[in-house]
């Protein structure tokens, strides 16, 4: 069994649990740092006056020195590395955007503690030059983190609006650093009310210097085999625009001749963050199993073409984002001729029946298929999902997602599908195939249970309860941090409500035509691909431990969810 060292963006299930399970579906053991070393949390304490919250404090970030040591301790025993620089250098995604009172020194000597952490990437590549080193980095998002070190929801909304405003265009690194507060007419912005813009700019300075260091001192010099740069919470304009253009220009000029700021062999920048782990694990699976062969992908849209759609939180069209993700996972983008996998992109609820016909014909013609639901914003669309679940062919998908931003959906679905495909076409041992198909079935089942039954259905009930029972008059959205803003009894009630609902929906999902758990008529999922011959396993059982669903960050947005599915 292949072993891959993985340092996740943070410990949310989308970045940790799901990637580990994705690895199992591809016969890869994903080893990660101790959970205590990657644990991230929002503010855990508050100060109040009567029914008013005055301040919040005490978040938790990853332990960067321990993570560095984890990498060194395990480097000799793994086949490859996937490392989040946000976790390695800052203790996670929320740590990478902490407000600062100083931006450190002048690049490249801006912060010895940070660069020493990043330089472990150089160390492992020098020691193990034949092992692939993949790195994921992020461009700091527009908004501050709500309820981290006292930044409230007003600060979040104001900061996103403030930083989304157009800036003067700069191309040189130092000009970008010094020009964050400059409008297109060369005048400065006013002072915001709810956050300190100078401390925010210092945070951007520091993160952008790290972005540059990773490109200039690590990727350019060959210590990184592939660099995935995700632009988190972005926009078509604003404070990130100069940073994105600078990185695209750097990739073109210094990383082996990129095109339009992208180099599929060295580095890609696109809108995503929580899908990067899935994408890089898929690329790793392709490298470990397929010996450099790049599977060919084609997309079919059911609704408006992706070139006409730009997600609210992104700067790139859906079509371009799909293409870049295909290249990121180690695939080859084709627009005509023969191909190996097909992406069914649903962009209009009224065309779901045509999409289902395509899924069925692909199954009959033995074309591996990945489905992405772009109709809803942030979760699966109810009409699309119910139609998918009514089809006996949906349980045979190689990848699916309806979760969160377009970039997240693409990264999760394509990563899931490509990792699985690389294993299906190369593995032949029955015991290994059995373990992998169970992992894949569990992951696909989870996607529908979470992306639809939780994020579209159950979440509304729990969010309503949380907001109806807030303890404080100045907290409109207590579901952002329920452990702080709801009473202990109400919080416990919501956990019980969550667990009861997910048991009910687990049983509902198990009986849908897509899975037909325990029925001899289940179409099942792909067990192995041997040329034009496919073998299948039927869905046999599904279970969900009652105590498993939980609010890992004590907010309604994200839950742990580990259904176990067995196929025979």
C-alpha positions in Angstrom: 0.0 0.0 0.0 1.3 3.4 -0.9 1.9 5.9 1.9 1.6 9.7 1.5 2.5 12.3 4.1 -0.2 14.9 4.2 -0.2 18.2 6.1 -3.8 19.5 5.8 -5.0 23.1 5.5 -6.7 22.6 8.9 -8.6 19.9 10.7 -12.1 20.5 9.3 -13.4 17.3 7.8 -13.3 18.6 4.2 -9.6 19.0 4.6 -8.8 16.0 6.8 -11.3 13.2 7.1 -12.5 13.3 3.4 -8.9 13.3 2.1 -7.9 10.4 4.2 -11.0 8.4 3.0 -10.2 9.5 -0.6 -6.8 8.0 -0.1 -8.2 4.7 1.0 -10.4 4.6 -2.1 -7.2 4.7 -4.1 -5.2 2.3 -2.0 -3.2 5.1 -0.4 -2.5 5.4 3.3 -2.6 9.1 4.2 -0.6 9.8 7.3 -1.2 13.1 9.0 0.2 15.0 12.1 -1.3 14.5 15.5 -4.8 15.9 15.7 -3.6 18.1 18.6 -0.9 19.6 16.3 -3.3 20.6 13.5 -6.3 21.5 15.6 -7.9 24.9 14.7 -10.7 26.5 16.6 -12.6 29.8 16.7 -12.6 32.0 19.8 -13.5 29.9 22.8 -14.0 32.7 25.4 -15.9 35.9 25.6 -16.4 39.0 27.8 -20.0 40.2 28.2 -22.0 42.9 29.9 -25.5 41.8 30.5 -27.0 40.7 27.2 -24.2 42.3 25.1 -21.0 40.6 23.9 -18.1 42.9 24.4 -15.3 40.8 23.0 -14.2 37.2 22.1 -10.8 35.7 22.4 -8.7 32.5 22.6 -8.8 30.8 19.2 -6.5 27.8 18.6 -4.0 27.3 15.8 -1.8 24.4 14.7 1.6 23.8 16.3 4.0 24.7 13.5 7.2 23.4 15.0 5.6 20.1 15.8 4.4 19.9 12.2 7.9 20.6 10.9 9.2 17.8 13.0 6.5 15.4 11.9 7.5 16.0 8.3 11.2 15.2 9.1 10.3 12.2 11.3 8.3 10.5 8.6 10.0 11.6 5.4 11.9 8.3 5.0 8.9 6.1 5.2 6.5 7.7 2.7 6.2 7.6 -1.1 5.4 11.3 -1.4 4.5 14.6 0.3 1.5 16.9 0.2 2.1 19.9 2.4 -0.1 22.9 3.2 2.2 25.9 3.8 -0.6 27.7 5.6 -0.5 25.0 8.3 3.3 24.6 8.2 4.0 28.3 8.5 0.9 29.8 10.2 -0.8 26.9 12.0 -3.7 26.7 9.5 -5.9 28.8 7.3 -7.3 31.1 10.0 -3.8 31.5 11.4 -2.5 32.7 8.0 -4.8 35.7 8.1 -4.4 36.9 11.7 -4.2 40.6 12.0 -0.7 41.9 12.7 0.9 44.9 14.2 4.0 44.6 12.0 4.7 42.9 8.7 8.3 41.9 9.6 11.3 42.9 7.5 12.0 43.3 3.8 11.6 40.3 1.5 13.2 37.8 1.5 14.4 38.4 5.1 11.0 39.3 6.4 10.5 36.7 9.1 13.2 34.1 10.0 10.8 32.0 12.0 8.4 31.6 9.0 11.1 31.0 6.4 12.8 28.4 8.6 9.6 26.5 8.8 9.1 26.7 5.0 12.6 25.6 4.4 11.8 22.1 5.7 10.4 21.6 2.1 13.9 22.2 0.8 15.3 19.7 3.4 13.1 16.8 2.4 13.6 17.3 -1.3 17.3 17.4 -0.9 17.2 14.2 1.2 14.7 12.4 -1.0 15.0 13.9 -4.5 13.0 11.1 -6.2 9.9 11.5 -4.0 7.3 13.9 -5.3 6.8 17.0 -3.2 3.4 18.7 -3.8 2.7 22.0 -1.9 -0.6 23.9 -1.5 -0.5 27.6 -0.7 -3.3 30.2 -0.6 -3.7 33.8 -1.4 -5.1 35.5 1.7 -8.9 35.9 1.3 -10.6 39.3 1.2 -12.4 39.1 4.6 -11.1 38.8 8.1 -12.0 35.7 10.1 -15.2 36.0 12.1 -14.8 35.3 15.8 -11.1 34.9 15.7 -9.1 37.1 18.1 -12.1 39.4 18.6 -13.0 40.0 15.0 -16.8 39.9 14.9 -19.3 39.4 12.1 -19.5 43.1 11.4 -15.7 43.1 10.8 -16.1 40.2 8.5 -18.8 41.8 6.3 -17.1 45.2 6.3 -13.7 43.9 5.5 -14.9 41.9 2.5 -16.8 44.9 1.1 -13.8 47.2 1.8 -11.2 44.9 0.2 -13.4 44.1 -2.8 -13.1 47.7 -4.0 -10.8 48.3 -7.0 -7.2 49.2 -6.3 -4.6 51.0 -8.4 -2.9 48.5 -10.7 0.8 47.6 -9.8 3.0 45.0 -11.2 6.2 45.2 -9.1 6.3 43.3 -5.8 7.2 46.2 -3.6 4.7 48.5 -5.3 1.9 45.9 -4.6 3.0 45.6 -1.0 2.9 49.4 -0.6 -0.2 50.0 -2.7 -3.0 48.1 -0.9 -4.6 51.2 0.3 -4.5 53.1 -3.0 -7.6 53.7 -5.1 -7.5 53.8 -8.9 -7.4 57.6 -8.7 -4.3 57.4 -6.5 -6.1 58.5 -3.3 -6.2 56.5 -0.1 -9.2 54.7 1.3 -10.9 56.0 4.4 -10.8 54.1 7.7 -13.2 51.3 8.3 -15.4 51.1 11.4 -15.2 47.5 12.6 -11.6 46.5 11.8 -8.1 48.0 11.8 -7.1 48.3 8.2 -3.4 48.8 9.0 -3.2 45.5 10.9 -5.1 43.9 8.0 -2.6 45.2 5.5 0.3 44.0 7.6 -1.3 40.6 7.5 -1.5 40.8 3.7 2.1 42.0 3.5 3.3 39.0 5.5 1.2 36.4 3.6 2.1 37.8 0.2 5.8 37.7 1.2 5.3 34.0 2.0 3.6 33.5 -1.3 6.6 35.0 -3.0 9.1 33.1 -1.0 7.4 29.8 -1.8 7.5 30.6 -5.5 10.9 32.2 -5.6 13.0 30.3 -3.1 11.3 26.8 -3.3 9.4 26.2 -6.5 11.8 28.0 -8.8 14.8 26.2 -7.4 13.1 22.8 -7.9 12.3 21.9 -4.3 8.6 21.7 -5.1 7.5 19.4 -7.8 4.1 20.9 -8.1 2.6 24.0 -6.4 -1.2 24.5 -6.2 -2.1 28.1 -5.2 -5.7 28.6 -4.1 -7.2 32.0 -4.1 -9.5 31.9 -1.1 -12.8 33.9 -1.0 -11.9 36.0 -4.1 -13.5 38.5 -6.5 -13.1 39.8 -10.0 -11.6 43.0 -8.4 -10.1 44.2 -5.2 -7.1 43.8 -3.0 -6.1 40.4 -4.4 -6.0 41.4 -8.0 -2.4 42.6 -8.1 -1.3 39.6 -6.2 -2.9 37.2 -8.6 -1.4 39.0 -11.6 2.0 39.0 -10.1 1.9 35.3 -9.4 0.6 34.5 -12.9 3.5 36.6 -14.4 6.0 34.8 -12.2 4.8 31.4 -13.3 5.0 32.5 -16.9 8.5 33.8 -16.6 10.3 31.7 -14.0 8.6 28.3 -13.8 9.4 26.7 -17.1 7.2 28.7 -19.5 3.6 28.9 -18.3 0.7 30.1 -20.4 -1.8 32.6 -19.1 -0.2 32.3 -15.6 -0.5 28.5 -15.5 1.9 25.7 -15.9 0.3 22.2 -15.5 3.8 20.7 -14.9 4.9 23.1 -12.2 2.3 25.5 -10.7 -1.4 26.4 -11.1 -3.3 29.3 -9.4 -7.1 29.2 -9.3 -10.1 29.9 -7.0 -10.2 27.2 -4.4 -8.9 26.3 -0.9 -10.8 23.5 0.6 -10.5 21.4 -2.5 -6.8 21.6 -2.8 -6.0 18.6 -0.7 -8.4 16.4 -2.8 -6.8 17.7 -6.0 -3.2 17.1 -5.0 -3.9 13.6 -3.6 -5.5 12.8 -7.0 -2.3 14.1 -8.7 -0.3 12.0 -6.4 -2.3 8.9 -7.2 -1.8 9.5 -10.9 1.9 9.8 -10.4 2.2 6.7 -8.2 0.1 4.4 -10.3 -0.1 5.7 -13.9 3.6 6.5 -14.5 3.0 9.9 -16.0 0.1 9.1 -18.3 -2.4 11.9 -18.2 -6.0 10.8 -18.5 -8.1 12.8 -20.9 -11.1 14.8 -19.6 -14.1 16.3 -21.4 -16.9 18.4 -19.8 -20.6 18.4 -20.8 -22.7 21.2 -19.5 -26.4 20.8 -18.8 -27.5 24.4 -18.6 -25.5 27.6 -19.4 -21.9 27.0 -20.5 -19.3 27.4 -17.7 -17.6 30.2 -19.6 -20.7 32.4 -18.8 -20.6 31.8 -15.0 -18.4 33.4 -12.4 -19.1 32.3 -8.8 -19.8 35.1 -6.3 -16.7 34.3 -4.3 -14.4 33.7 -7.3 -12.5 35.6 -10.0 -12.4 33.0 -12.7 -15.2 31.4 -14.8 -16.5 28.0 -13.9 -15.2 26.7 -17.3 -11.6 28.0 -16.8 -11.7 26.7 -13.2 -12.7 23.2 -14.3 -9.9 23.2 -16.9 -7.3 24.3 -14.4 -8.4 21.7 -11.9 -8.2 19.0 -14.5 -4.6 20.1 -15.1 -3.9 20.3 -11.4 -5.0 16.7 -10.7 -2.8 15.4 -13.5 -5.4 15.2 -16.2 -5.3 16.3 -19.8 -8.1 18.7 -21.0 -9.6 17.8 -24.4 -12.5 19.4 -26.3 -12.9 16.8 -29.0 -11.9 13.3 -30.0 -11.6 10.4 -27.6 -11.4 10.8 -23.8 -11.1 8.7 -20.6 -13.4 10.5 -18.1 -16.4 12.8 -18.5 -17.5 15.7 -16.2 -21.2 16.2 -16.2 -21.7 19.8 -15.0 -25.2 20.7 -14.1 -25.8 24.4 -14.3 -29.6 24.6 -14.9 -32.2 22.8 -12.7 -34.4 22.3 -15.8 -31.8 20.2 -17.6 -31.2 17.6 -14.9 -33.2 14.9 -16.8 -30.9 15.3 -19.8 -27.9 15.0 -17.4 -29.4 11.8 -16.0 -29.7 10.4 -19.5 -26.1 11.1 -20.1 -25.0 9.5 -16.8 -27.0 6.3 -17.8 -25.5 6.2 -21.3 -22.0 6.7 -19.9 -22.5 3.8 -17.5 -23.7 1.6 -20.4 -20.8 2.7 -22.6 -18.3 2.3 -19.7 -17.3 6.0 -19.5 -16.2 6.9 -16.0 -18.3 9.9 -14.9 -18.0 12.7 -12.4 -21.0 15.0 -11.6 -20.8 18.5 -10.2 -24.0 20.4 -9.1 -23.4 24.1 -9.9 -27.1 25.1 -9.6 -27.2 26.0 -5.9 -24.8 28.4 -4.2 -23.1 26.7 -1.3 -24.9 23.4 -1.1 -26.7 20.8 -3.4 -29.8 21.9 -5.2 -32.9 20.0 -3.9 -34.4 19.3 -7.3 -31.1 18.2 -8.9 -30.2 16.0 -6.0 -33.6 14.3 -5.6 -33.4 13.5 -9.4 -29.9 12.2 -9.1 -30.8 10.0 -6.1 -33.8 8.6 -8.0 -31.4 7.2 -10.6 -29.9 3.7 -10.1 -26.8 4.9 -12.0 -25.8 7.7 -9.6 -24.3 5.2 -7.1 -21.8 4.3 -9.7 -20.2 7.8 -10.0 -16.5 8.2 -9.6 -16.9 11.6 -8.2 -19.6 14.0 -7.0 -19.9 17.3 -5.1 -22.4 20.0 -4.4 -20.5 21.5 -1.5 -19.7 25.3 -1.2 -18.0 27.4 -3.8 -17.6 26.4 -7.4 -13.9 25.9 -6.9 -14.5 23.7 -3.8 -17.0 21.6 -5.7 -14.7 21.1 -8.6 -11.6 20.2 -6.5 -13.6 17.8 -4.3 -15.4 16.0 -7.2 -12.4 15.8 -9.6 -10.0 14.9 -6.9 -12.3 12.1 -5.8 -12.8 10.8 -9.3 -9.2 11.0 -10.5 -7.7 9.3 -7.4 -10.3 6.5 -7.8 -9.7 6.1 -11.5 -5.9 5.8 -11.2 -6.4 2.9 -8.8 -9.2 1.2 -10.7 -7.2 0.8 -13.9 -4.0 -0.4 -12.2 -5.0 -2.6 -9.2 -5.8 -6.3 -9.5 -5.6 -7.8 -6.0 -9.1 -8.8 -4.7 -8.6 -7.9 -1.0 -7.2 -4.5 -1.9 -10.0 -3.8 -4.4 -12.6 -4.7 -1.7 -11.2 -2.3 0.8 -11.0 0.5 -1.8 -14.5 0.1 -3.1 -15.9 0.3 0.4 -14.0 3.5 1.0 -15.2 5.0 -2.3 -18.8 3.9 -1.6 -18.6 5.5 1.9 -17.2 8.7 0.4 -19.8 9.0 -2.3 -22.6 8.2 0.2 -21.2 10.9 2.5 -21.2 13.5 -0.2 -24.9 13.2 -0.7 -25.6 12.8 3.1 -23.6 16.0 3.8 -23.9 18.1 0.7 -27.7 17.6 0.5 -29.3 16.2 3.6 -27.2 18.3 6.0 -26.2 21.4 4.1 -29.6 21.8 2.2 -32.1 20.2 4.6 -31.0 19.8 8.3 -28.9 22.9 8.6 -31.9 25.2 8.1 -33.7 23.7 11.1 -30.7 24.0 13.4 -29.7 27.4 12.2 -33.2 28.7 12.9 -33.1 27.2 16.4 -29.8 28.8 17.2 -30.9 32.2 16.0 -34.1 32.0 17.9 -32.2 31.2 21.1 -29.3 33.6 21.0 -28.1 34.8 24.4 -27.1 38.2 23.2 -28.8 41.1 21.6 -25.9 42.2 19.5 -25.2 38.7 17.9 -27.5 38.2 14.9 -25.9 35.0 13.8 -25.1 32.8 16.9 -24.8 29.8 14.6 -21.4 31.2 13.6 -20.1 30.2 17.1 -22.8 28.3 18.9 -20.6 27.3 21.8 -20.2 30.9 22.7 -23.5 32.5 21.8 -26.1 29.8 22.7 -26.6 28.3 26.2 -25.1 25.0 27.0 -28.5 23.4 27.1 -29.4 24.8 23.7 -26.1 23.7 22.2 -26.6 20.2 23.5 -30.2 20.2 22.2 -28.8 21.1 18.7 -26.3 18.3 18.9 -29.0 15.8 19.7 -31.2 17.3 16.9 -28.3 17.0 14.5 -27.7 13.3 15.4 -31.4 12.4 15.2 -31.8 14.0 11.9 -28.7 12.5 10.4 -29.8 9.0 11.5 -33.1 9.6 9.8 -31.5 11.0 6.6 -28.9 8.2 6.5 -31.7 5.6 6.4 -33.6 7.7 3.8 -30.5 7.9 1.6 -29.8 4.2 1.9 -33.2 3.4 0.4 -32.8 5.8 -2.6 -32.5 4.2 -6.0 -28.9 5.5 -6.3 -27.8 3.1 -3.6 -30.6 0.6 -2.7 -28.6 -0.6 0.3 -29.1 -4.3 0.8 -31.2 -4.8 -2.3 -30.2 -7.3 -5.0 -31.3 -4.8 -7.6 -28.6 -2.3 -6.6 -26.5 -1.3 -9.6 -23.5 -0.8 -7.3 -20.2 0.9 -8.0 -17.1 0.1 -10.1 -14.8 -2.4 -8.4 -12.2 -2.7 -11.1 -11.5 -1.5 -14.7 -9.5 -3.9 -16.9 -9.4 -2.5 -20.4 -13.0 -2.4 -21.6 -14.1 -4.9 -18.9 -15.6 -3.4 -15.7 -16.5 -5.3 -12.6 -18.9 -4.0 -10.0 -19.8 -4.4 -6.3 -23.3 -4.0 -5.0 -24.2 -1.7 -2.0 -24.8 -4.1 0.9 -25.0 -2.0 4.1 -24.7 1.5 5.5 -24.3 2.7 9.1 -23.6 5.9 11.0 -22.5 5.9 14.6 -25.1 7.9 16.5 -22.4 9.9 18.3 -20.4 10.7 15.2 -22.1 13.7 13.8 -20.8 16.7 15.7 -20.0 20.4 15.4 -16.3 20.2 15.3 -15.8 24.0 15.3 -19.0 24.6 17.2 -20.5 26.4 14.2 -23.4 25.3 12.0 -21.4 25.5 8.8 -19.3 22.3 9.3 -19.9 18.9 10.8 -18.1 15.6 11.3 -19.8 12.8 9.4 -18.4 9.3 8.9 -20.9 6.9 7.4 -19.6 3.4 6.8 -20.8 1.7 3.6 -20.0 -1.9 2.6 -20.2 -3.2 -0.9 -20.1 -6.9 -1.9 
